[in-house]
Amino acid sequence: MAKAKTPRTLKATNNQVITMPEAGSIPMVRKASPLNNSSDLEAKIRERAYQLYEERGGTPGHENEDWLRAEREIVVRQSHHQTA
């Protein structure tokens, strides 16, 4: 039969564990960029977020995820158009 291992003694360290905040618990700070100044950027994001909502069958409770996904898609799409 295998011998039981004795527990190791942990050295004291000053390392701190950093935990991520819950989604939506802190306000988002957006950097100023030409994309954020576009008058129709928010409308495009809103429209895409609503499309995502409909694609999920209109299930509530995913508004933030839909918005963030839509925002990423629109910003990436616009940045590709600007660099092309």
Secondary structure, DSSP 4 states (H G I P E B T S, - for coil): -PPPPPPPPPPP-------PPPTTSS-------HHHH-TTHHHHHHHHHHHHHHHTTS-SS-HHHHHHHHHHHHHHHHHHHHH-
